Amino acid sequence: MAEVDWLSHLFQIITVTGQLEVRCAYGAPWRIAWSRAAANEIPYHIIVKGRAILDDPESKTARELVSGDIVLLPHGAPHVLHDGSGQTPVRTHESMSSAGWMLSKNDSQCEQLDLLCGRFFVASPHDRLIRNYLPTTLVAGSMEGHAEEAIESAFHQLASLVGLMRMESAGDRAGGRAILNALSSALFAFVLRAASQSGKAPEGLLALAGHPRLAPAMAAMLANPTRPWKLPELAALCGMSRATFMRQFQDKLGRSALDFVTDLRMSLAANELRKPVISTEAVAEIVGYRSVSAFRHVFTERMGMTPGEWRRLAHKAD
């Protein structure tokens, strides 16, 4: 049986776009600090060449990043990248490219860093799914060597994508900005794929996707979130008892299977409510609720506003 494409189903529900903002060409010592990102923004950094120290906001520890490493901050946490020397950074000077991103340089000839920085934008209210189901910090190493062919392929593809981004950011060619932004969007999906295959995610969506026994249930819910799923049939998909499935799913995701499918339904409902001519009753039916009052209650509980309030807010934003 062909593998269910959970990642494509996820991107049918949520919309993610990307934007390259800064290319940094620094010699040591250097230091860059980022404040907390907006709720729907995910900062990313690509170490094209050299090394950097990330002060991890979750564990309060320092983590070394090397050439090919890509770091995402899915919760938008404030963070710092630096060369690790602790010395006063060399002054930088900036210039704007015709493609709309900034080149930041310093005049140090010491250990060199080539760094691409940008942001992903997650359409509201789907940033909830990102915060709930992805870790505070996510690192994928595009140049790492892995024994399994699938993992090796994922990281090789990441390396190729980073190479394309580096080439496009090195000059001012026609279409450069559009191409870089499109590559940034693809980068998000590539990082999630590589991280789910690495087996390193301790919990959350990526841990589920990489779990050989639990992944079928997660993929089934993503493929058909409006189906009235029952725990026994989800457990059967995984070849587990109901109790074992409930315990292991909760351990890996940090939330129950029914919480997960409810969040997916509310995200689908938010998408439907953007449509100007559809009624709340119709949306409730589309996402699997026979009772519109039950749908309104769950939507309000999860989203912090009623379906009508969300519709008005979404139309105003559009």
C-alpha positions as CSV (number, residue, x, y, z in Angstrom):
1,M,0.0,0.0,0.0
2,A,1.3,3.4,-0.9
3,E,2.4,5.7,1.9
4,V,-0.3,8.3,2.8
5,D,1.1,11.7,2.1
6,W,0.4,13.4,5.5
7,L,2.5,16.5,4.6
8,S,0.5,17.3,1.5
9,H,-2.7,16.9,3.4
10,L,-1.4,19.3,6.1
11,F,-0.6,22.0,3.4
12,Q,-4.1,21.6,2.0
13,I,-5.4,22.8,5.4
14,I,-2.8,25.5,6.2
15,T,-1.2,28.1,4.0
16,V,2.5,28.9,4.4
17,T,4.4,31.5,2.4
18,G,8.1,32.5,2.8
19,Q,10.3,35.5,2.4
20,L,14.1,35.9,2.4
21,E,15.0,39.1,4.3
22,V,18.7,39.3,5.1
23,R,21.9,37.7,3.8
24,C,24.7,38.1,6.4
25,A,28.4,37.9,5.3
26,Y,30.4,38.3,8.6
27,G,33.8,37.6,9.9
28,A,34.2,36.9,13.7
29,P,33.3,38.3,16.1
30,W,29.7,38.9,15.3
31,R,26.3,38.7,17.0
32,I,22.7,39.1,15.9
33,A,19.6,39.2,18.1
34,W,16.0,38.8,17.1
35,S,13.0,39.8,19.2
36,R,9.8,37.8,19.5
37,A,8.1,37.4,16.1
38,A,4.4,38.1,15.4
39,A,2.0,35.3,16.1
40,N,1.8,34.2,12.5
41,E,5.5,34.5,11.7
42,I,8.2,31.8,11.9
43,P,11.8,33.0,11.7
44,Y,14.3,30.8,9.8
45,H,18.1,30.8,9.4
46,I,20.3,28.9,7.0
47,I,24.0,28.4,7.7
48,V,25.3,28.4,4.1
49,K,28.9,28.5,5.1
50,G,30.8,28.6,8.4
51,R,29.4,28.0,11.9
52,A,27.2,29.8,14.4
53,I,26.0,29.4,18.0
54,L,22.3,29.5,18.6
55,D,21.2,30.5,22.1
56,D,18.2,28.1,22.3
57,P,15.2,29.8,23.9
58,E,13.5,26.6,25.0
59,S,16.3,24.7,26.7
60,K,18.3,27.9,27.7
61,T,21.4,26.2,26.2
62,A,23.8,27.1,23.4
63,R,23.7,24.9,20.3
64,E,26.4,24.9,17.5
65,L,25.1,25.1,14.0
66,V,27.4,24.2,11.0
67,S,27.3,24.6,7.2
68,G,24.0,23.3,5.8
69,D,22.1,23.5,9.1
70,I,18.6,25.1,8.9
71,V,16.9,26.4,12.1
72,L,13.2,27.3,12.4
73,L,11.6,29.0,15.4
74,P,8.0,27.8,15.0
75,H,6.8,29.6,18.1
76,G,8.5,32.9,17.1
77,A,10.7,32.9,20.2
78,P,13.3,35.6,20.7
79,H,16.8,34.2,20.0
80,V,20.4,35.1,19.4
81,L,23.0,33.9,16.9
82,H,26.7,34.6,17.5
83,D,30.2,33.3,16.7
84,G,30.8,32.1,20.3
85,S,33.8,34.2,21.1
86,G,32.1,36.5,23.5
87,Q,34.0,39.4,22.0
88,T,32.5,42.8,21.0
89,P,31.0,42.3,17.5
90,V,32.6,44.1,14.6
91,R,30.4,47.0,13.3
92,T,28.2,45.9,10.3
93,H,27.0,47.9,7.3
94,E,23.9,47.2,5.3
95,S,22.8,47.7,1.7
96,M,19.5,46.8,0.0
97,S,19.4,44.5,-3.1
98,S,17.1,45.2,-6.0
99,A,15.4,41.9,-5.1
100,G,14.2,43.4,-1.8
101,W,16.4,41.6,0.7
102,M,19.2,43.2,2.7
103,L,22.9,42.4,2.6
104,S,24.6,42.9,6.0
105,K,28.4,42.7,6.1
106,N,31.3,43.5,8.3
107,D,35.0,44.1,7.5
108,S,36.5,41.3,9.6
109,Q,38.7,38.8,7.8
110,C,38.5,36.2,10.6
111,E,36.4,33.1,10.5
112,Q,33.7,33.7,7.8
113,L,30.0,33.2,8.0
114,D,27.5,33.1,5.1
115,L,23.9,33.2,6.6
116,L,20.5,33.5,5.0
117,C,17.6,34.8,7.3
118,G,13.9,35.1,6.6
119,R,10.4,34.4,7.8
120,F,7.6,32.1,7.0
121,F,4.1,33.5,7.3
122,V,1.3,31.1,8.4
123,A,-2.2,32.3,7.5
124,S,-4.4,32.9,10.6
125,P,-5.7,31.0,12.5
126,H,-3.4,28.1,11.5
127,D,-0.5,29.5,13.5
128,R,-2.4,27.7,16.4
129,L,-1.6,24.3,14.8
130,I,2.1,25.3,14.4
131,R,2.4,26.4,18.0
132,N,0.5,23.4,19.4
133,Y,2.2,20.7,17.3
134,L,5.7,21.8,16.4
135,P,8.7,22.4,18.9
136,T,10.0,25.8,19.9
137,T,13.2,25.2,18.0
138,L,13.5,22.9,14.9
139,V,17.0,22.2,13.4
140,A,17.5,20.2,10.2
141,G,21.0,19.5,8.9
142,S,21.0,19.5,5.1
143,M,24.5,18.2,4.8
144,E,24.4,15.5,7.4
145,G,25.1,11.9,6.5
146,H,22.4,9.3,7.3
147,A,22.5,5.5,6.9
148,E,18.9,5.1,5.6
149,E,18.3,5.9,2.0
150,A,15.1,7.9,2.5
151,I,16.7,10.1,5.1
152,E,19.8,10.7,3.0
153,S,17.5,11.7,0.1
154,A,15.6,14.2,2.2
155,F,18.7,15.9,3.4
156,H,20.3,15.9,-0.1
157,Q,17.1,17.6,-1.4
158,L,17.4,20.2,1.4
159,A,21.1,20.8,0.4
160,S,20.1,21.3,-3.2
161,L,17.4,23.8,-2.2
162,V,19.8,25.7,0.0
163,G,22.2,25.8,-3.0
164,L,19.5,27.3,-5.2
165,M,18.7,30.0,-2.6
166,R,22.4,30.9,-2.3
167,M,22.8,31.2,-6.1
168,E,19.6,33.4,-6.3
169,S,20.7,35.6,-3.4
170,A,24.2,36.1,-4.9
171,G,23.1,38.4,-7.7
172,D,20.3,40.7,-8.9
173,R,18.9,38.6,-11.7
174,A,15.4,39.0,-13.2
175,G,12.7,37.3,-11.0
176,G,15.2,36.8,-8.1
177,R,12.8,38.1,-5.4
178,A,9.9,35.9,-6.6
179,I,12.1,32.9,-7.0
180,L,13.6,33.3,-3.5
181,N,10.2,33.7,-1.9
182,A,8.9,30.6,-3.7
183,L,12.0,28.6,-2.6
184,S,11.5,29.9,1.0
185,S,7.9,28.5,0.9
186,A,9.2,25.1,-0.3
187,L,11.9,25.2,2.4
188,F,9.3,24.9,5.1
189,A,7.9,21.7,3.7
190,F,11.3,20.2,3.0
191,V,12.4,20.9,6.6
192,L,9.3,19.2,8.0
193,R,9.8,16.2,5.8
194,A,13.5,15.9,6.7
195,A,12.8,16.4,10.5
196,S,10.1,13.8,10.5
197,Q,12.4,11.2,8.9
198,S,15.3,12.0,11.2
199,G,13.8,10.2,14.2
200,K,15.1,13.0,16.5
201,A,11.7,14.7,17.3
202,P,10.9,13.9,20.9
203,E,7.2,14.9,20.7
204,G,4.7,16.7,18.5
205,L,3.6,16.2,14.9
206,L,7.0,15.3,13.6
207,A,7.4,12.6,16.2
208,L,4.1,11.1,15.2
209,A,5.0,11.3,11.5
210,G,8.2,9.4,12.2
211,H,6.6,6.8,14.4
212,P,6.1,3.6,12.3
213,R,3.0,2.4,14.3
214,L,1.3,5.7,15.1
215,A,1.8,7.4,11.7
216,P,-1.1,5.6,10.0
217,A,-3.7,7.1,12.4
218,M,-2.2,10.6,12.1
219,A,-2.2,10.4,8.3
220,A,-5.7,9.1,8.2
221,M,-7.0,12.0,10.3
222,L,-5.2,14.5,8.2
223,A,-6.5,12.9,5.0
224,N,-10.1,12.9,6.3
225,P,-10.5,15.1,9.4
226,T,-14.3,15.5,8.9
227,R,-15.0,11.7,9.4
228,P,-16.5,10.9,12.8
229,W,-13.4,9.0,14.0
230,K,-13.7,6.7,16.9
231,L,-10.7,5.6,19.1
232,P,-11.2,1.9,18.4
233,E,-10.8,2.3,14.6
234,L,-7.8,4.6,15.0
235,A,-6.2,2.1,17.3
236,A,-6.9,-0.7,14.8
237,L,-5.1,1.3,12.0
238,C,-2.1,1.2,14.3
239,G,-2.5,-2.5,15.3
240,M,-2.9,-1.4,19.0
241,S,-5.4,-1.8,21.7
242,R,-7.5,1.3,22.4
243,A,-5.7,1.9,25.8
244,T,-2.2,1.5,24.3
245,F,-3.1,3.8,21.3
246,M,-4.5,6.5,23.6
247,R,-1.4,6.4,25.8
248,Q,1.2,6.4,23.1
249,F,-0.5,9.0,20.9
250,Q,-0.8,11.4,23.9
251,D,2.9,10.7,24.8
252,K,4.1,11.5,21.3
253,L,1.9,14.4,20.4
254,G,1.3,16.0,23.8
255,R,-2.5,16.0,23.0
256,S,-5.1,13.3,22.5
257,A,-6.1,12.0,19.1
258,L,-9.6,13.6,19.5
259,D,-8.0,16.9,20.4
260,F,-5.9,16.7,17.2
261,V,-8.8,15.9,14.9
262,T,-10.9,18.7,16.5
263,D,-8.1,21.2,15.9
264,L,-8.0,20.1,12.2
265,R,-11.7,20.5,11.9
266,M,-11.6,24.0,13.3
267,S,-8.9,25.0,10.9
268,L,-11.0,23.7,8.0
269,A,-14.0,25.6,9.4
270,A,-11.9,28.8,9.5
271,N,-11.1,28.3,5.9
272,E,-14.7,27.7,5.0
273,L,-15.9,30.8,6.9
274,R,-13.7,33.0,4.7
275,K,-16.2,32.3,1.9
276,P,-18.7,35.1,1.8
277,V,-21.8,33.1,0.8
278,I,-21.6,30.0,3.0
279,S,-23.7,29.8,6.2
280,T,-22.4,28.7,9.6
281,E,-24.9,25.8,9.5
282,A,-23.3,24.6,6.2
283,V,-19.8,25.0,7.6
284,A,-20.8,22.9,10.7
285,E,-22.0,20.1,8.4
286,I,-19.0,20.3,6.1
287,V,-16.6,19.8,9.0
288,G,-18.5,16.9,10.6
289,Y,-21.0,18.4,13.1
290,R,-24.6,17.5,13.0
291,S,-25.5,20.2,15.6
292,V,-24.6,23.8,14.7
293,S,-24.8,24.8,18.4
294,A,-22.2,22.1,19.2
295,F,-20.0,23.4,16.4
296,R,-20.3,27.0,17.6
297,H,-19.4,25.9,21.1
298,V,-16.2,24.0,20.0
299,F,-15.2,26.7,17.6
300,T,-15.5,29.5,20.2
301,E,-13.6,27.4,22.7
302,R,-10.7,26.6,20.4
303,M,-10.5,29.9,18.5
304,G,-11.4,32.3,21.3
305,M,-14.2,33.9,19.2
306,T,-17.5,32.8,17.6
307,P,-17.7,31.7,14.0
308,G,-19.5,35.0,13.2
309,E,-16.7,37.0,14.8
310,W,-14.0,35.1,13.0
311,R,-15.9,35.6,9.6
312,R,-16.1,39.3,10.1
313,L,-12.4,39.5,11.2
314,A,-11.2,37.4,8.2
315,H,-13.2,39.5,5.7
316,K,-11.9,42.7,7.2
317,A,-8.3,41.3,6.9
318,D,-8.9,40.2,3.3
